[in-house]
Amino acid sequence: MTTAARPTPAQMPRRLPTPAAAEAPTLDGRPAHRQPWERAILASSLSGNHRFVAIALSTHADGRGHFARQPRVMGLVHNTGLHAGQVRVALAALVDRQFLRRTPATGPIDNADLTLTLPPGALARARRAHQATTSRSTADV
């Protein structure tokens, strides 16, 4: 009993790449107010570095979620003390999770204009988390 040799990648049939799945449309693309946005960030399951970059970014926003002067990646590097690559990854994660909208939507994030946005359901999760912590702190008293 002999076994056939395993095929190499060069011997495999060529396939056309599958088209990327269409992104789910955002329900609300309007800018988010800064304070609820910060609560939603803190209640999210983002990693610590991503939340740190998000809060540092929000300090540059006005109350309505707009930036008068975009902080850019290097500004966030100076604010957070993280490496530029870490800041880029955090910003990309925030865009993917719909906490940020960037204009233009393609191209490097270094020069994109950012706007704070709330993904669907994030505000409700933040309210539940806030109520849970508030009820625990009043129960201790």
C-alpha positions, -999 to +999 in steps of 0.1 A: +000+000+000+015+033-011+003+067-005+003+094-031+026+124-026+010+155-013+005+182-038+025+214-036+008+248-037+021+251-073+001+220-083-031+232-067-058+245-091-059+283-093-090+299-079-103+334-083-103+352-050-138+353-034-152+388-033-152+404+001-185+404+020-203+436+018-200+456+050-230+460+071-244+495+066-241+517+096-274+527+111-263+561+123-234+578+108-239+610+127-212+622+150-215+611+186-214+634+216-181+630+234-193+620+269-216+591+258-189+580+234-163+578+262-187+558+283-193+534+254-156+530+248-150+523+285-178+497+285-166+480+253-146+449+251-117+467+233-082+460+246-065+484+270-043+500+244-073+506+221-093+522+248-063+543+259-059+556+223-096+562+221-098+583+253-066+602+242-083+609+208-115+620+225-097+648+244-092+665+211-129+664+201-154+690+209-187+681+227-203+670+195-176+646+183-159+668+158-122+677+157-113+713+151-077+701+146-071+664+138-045+650+162-032+625+136-011+594+144+020+613+155+001+635+179-015+604+195+020+588+197+031+619+217+000+619+239+000+582+247+036+572+246+028+542+225+045+533+192+031+545+159+022+510+149+002+505+181-017+537+175-024+527+139-037+493+150-059+509+177-073+534+152-080+507+127-098+487+154-119+517+163-128+522+127-137+485+122-158+485+154-175+517+141-164+539+170-147+562+144-155+573+109-126+583+087-127+604+056-116+593+030-126+557+038-096+543+020-059+550+021-036+554+051-051+563+084-023+587+091-039+615+070-076+606+074-100+630+091-117+612+120-152+617+136-165+600+167-195+577+160-214+553+181-220+518+167-255+503+170-261+491+206-230+506+221-249+533+240-273+508+255-244+485+266-227+515+282-259+525+301-263+489+314-227+488+325-230+522+342-262+511+360-245+479+372-216+498+387-239+524+402-261+498+419-230+479+432-215+511+447-248+521+464-252+486+478-219+488+495-229+519+514 
